[in-house]
């Protein structure tokens, strides 16, 4: 039953993307819905199941990629310390 609910959540969280092209530079506008709990769960899974280092969440690339998302969610950015706290919470 849990997997069925998770599949439905994934469908609901799928992104709707549109792009607008300009000369010489591509501009991509993305609109999507994201569920905070699913996002956090997947960040935890990156560390616990995929062996991604915690430092990934502090990298400039991750920060740049997620900057607009954090602003739109009106949430504090995800950093390694946040993910460590979620991992600790999950496995205690």
Secondary structure, DSSP 8 states (H G I E B T S, - for coil): -HHHHHHHHHHHT-EEEEEEE-SSSEEEEEEE---HHHHHHHHHHHHHTS---GGGGGSHHHHHHHHHHHHHHT-----HHHHHHHHHHHH-
